[in-house]
Amino acid sequence: MEEWLGRPFDAAAFIVAKTNLWLRKLKWPCVTEAQLRKILMARDDYHE
């Protein structure tokens, strides 16, 4: 997973509550690639 991430995992930077907030925005159990892309781009404040 660290190789995929591209950097060492920083456990101190992982905030469970924030992660759960973003996960709740997905439409489980049928998460599409488009939904995930939209959520991740919003999380990272990325605009196309």
N, C-alpha and C positions, 0 to 999 in steps of 0.2 A: 504494500500500500504506500509506503514512503516513496518508492520509486515512481509510482503513478502520481503521487502528490507533487513530487519534484523538489521537496525539501523535507527536513526532519519534522515530525509531528510535535507541535508545542501544546502539551496538555493544559498548560496554564491559560492559553488563549482560547481553549474550547469552552464555550458557555452553553450549558445544557438548555437553559431557558430560552436563549436566543435560537438555538437549533430547533427546539420544539415549536417555536413560533413560526419558523419558515416551513417546517414539516406539516403543520396544520393547514397551510395554504394550499397544499396539494390535494387533489381529488382521489383519495385512496379508494379502492385498490387498483383503479385503472389510471395510473399516472402515465401521461403521454410524454414523449420527448419535448414537444412544444410547451407543455405546462411546466416541465422542469426547467427548460431554458428560460422561460419568462420569470420564474421565481428566482433563479440564480442570477439573472441579469439585474433584477430589481434589488436583490440582496447586495450585489456588488456595485449598485448605482451606475450600471452600464447602459448606454443609449446607442442604438444603431443609427 
